[in-house]
């Protein structure tokens, strides 16, 4: 330390070096330009090495840099990298001749360049770069799944939920939203958005947020009408959805249920030992601005269960949906002797014929 408390020259230099390194590490070293510079250096070094050690460094080696660039660079920087690769291949042909740089090598590099350029342009349309596009999709998927988690239920109530996207994909047009208010009223809406995959999944994410805001914010009898009005305002054309909405008093077991073009829910009555379909019906959401939605009221007694599901579980090509529903209820009857624990998983595993469609199933029961 210099007299007067001023840091000495070596200390000031050390601090300056650390600040400079921090700026470089946070800025340029993580930038698109730095990545491009490194990949260009790799391509140039590989080209020089190919002229001396062709057996160990083949002329096709720049394809590795092209692949890395496709995942990390913006479209503009990737085009610059591809221009450098093309120049290097032309230079190698001049040095080694066509026998040294076979046409097959050039074709491999060219096809890889076309492929990664297409991927980079698709990311550019999303406004993301590099691997952030994939991480964003994963985040959207996780948020949609988080919306579908049921709140903690009081003693005497249990639930089992299964969501299976078509073909084992990550995104599904089937989703659920649930909420529980301070007076122990559980509200659940199970929705089936038209379409499959990422397109349906992005619409499902938008609707799950909107429907989550509607749950509990207005009387249960008005939920489906409000959801229909919201969907119509989106102007999606063919982007309709079906839904089933239920509000259950966890204190008394009384509930109301409404449907918007959705397969009928089913209730198990412990007294009779049978399943019955509920008579709630209505027009799909986003189709008719004048649609009205009636609700069915009933009660879940001790030992009773409620079954909600999407059409992917019961629809089969060239077959009436009633046949699929009968099969579902037949499998549900097999659960009764063993109890309903993990019942949704056992049912969806038993009905494997719908694996090419999104499927969802919710079972709620009272001890």
Secondary structure, 3 states (H helix, E strand, C coil): CCHHHCCCHHHHHHHHHHHHHHHHHHCHHHCHHHHHHHHHHHHHHHHHHHHHCCCCCCHHHHHHHHHHHHHHCCHHHHHHHHHHHHHHHHHHHHHHHHHHCCHHHHHHHHHHHHHHHHHHHHHHHHCCCCCHHHHHHHHHHHHHHHHCCCCCCCCCEEEEEEEECHHHCCCCCEEEEEEECCCCEEEEEEEEECCCHHHHHHHHHHHHHHHHHHCCCCCHHHHHHHHHHHHHHHCCCCCCEEEEEEEEECCCCEEEEEEECCCCCEEEECCCCEEEECCCCCCCECCCCCCCCCEEEEECCCCCEEEEECHHHCCECCECHHHHHHHHHHHHHHHCCCCCCCHHHHHHHHCHHHCCCCEEEEEEEEC
